[in-house]
Amino acid sequence: NAGVTQTPKFQVLKTGQSMTLQCAQDMNHNSMYWYRQDPGMGLRLIYYSASEGTTDKGEVPNGYNVSRLNKREFSLRLESAAPSQTSVYFCASSSTGGNEKLFFGSGTQLSVL
Amino acid sequence: AQSVAQPEDQVNVAEGNPLTVKCTYSVSGNPYLFWYVQYPNRGLQFLLKYITGDNLVKGSYGFEAEFNKSQTSFHLKKPSALVSDSALYFCAVREIWGQGAQKLVFGQGTRLTINP
């Protein structure tokens, strides 16, 4: 049982480049999330998808776009990367019905030069 | 908005001693509170949650947390620390917003180091 799988694990971009972070879960969860983790700031929610076909902005959505491709997959796109987007990105998923236990992927470490 | 605060960036404990990682919360209504642990180069893992009921919640790896409504606290505890407990610990609270969407709001994290 793989759980939540993120790719890539590491990425270095130049300012202005674009890229897509991929996330897939095999637990049949309805809800999926993208968080970023920065030192001293904990985890901040970028985007959220309550179910297939829906997405909502979180606390820090600027500079990002998302796609809920199907129930399993939720991707995060940086259209024009900026140094402020250097961070560790985590995808997570959860079932609905009030159970907010999140299952996290192992993260993507992104550096924007 | 719901929030949690972890007042200590770092906690150091000798192996075998009891440990406490502190968390205070600010919520409207009844709080749904969580603890997660992050080991190096890994994603966060769920430890335990408080929804309602007993104020002492037991979780994974021998951890427990005490919900204290009067002090608005939800401290994580373990009677006897292990070196393998060394990790980054996050407190979180559930928040509902928008069209009933739910999310977790995390604290800043506390780095726990257990010294042999």
Contacts between the chains, C-beta under 8 A, distances in Angstrom:
chain1	res1	chain2	res2	distance
A	4	B	43	7.2
A	31	B	102	7.6
A	33	B	103	7.0
A	35	B	106	8.0
A	40	B	9	7.5
A	40	B	108	5.9
A	40	B	109	8.0
A	41	B	108	6.3
A	42	B	90	6.3
A	42	B	106	4.2
A	42	B	107	5.5
A	42	B	108	4.5
A	42	B	109	5.4
A	43	B	44	7.5
A	43	B	90	7.0
A	43	B	106	4.4
A	44	B	106	7.8
A	45	B	103	5.5
A	45	B	104	7.9
A	45	B	105	7.9
A	48	B	101	6.2
A	48	B	103	5.8
A	50	B	101	5.2
A	56	B	98	5.8
A	56	B	101	5.6
A	58	B	103	6.7
A	90	B	43	5.6
A	90	B	44	7.2
A	92	B	43	7.5
A	92	B	44	7.8
A	98	B	102	7.8
A	100	B	32	6.5
A	100	B	34	7.1
A	100	B	49	7.6
A	100	B	94	5.1
A	100	B	102	6.0
A	100	B	104	6.0
A	101	B	34	7.7
A	101	B	46	5.0
A	101	B	49	6.8
A	102	B	36	7.7
A	102	B	44	7.2
A	102	B	46	6.8
A	102	B	104	6.3
A	103	B	46	7.6
A	104	B	43	3.1
A	104	B	44	4.7
A	104	B	45	7.2
A	105	B	43	5.3
A	106	B	41	7.2
A	106	B	42	5.8
A	106	B	43	5.0
A	107	B	41	7.5
A	107	B	42	7.6
A	107	B	43	5.7
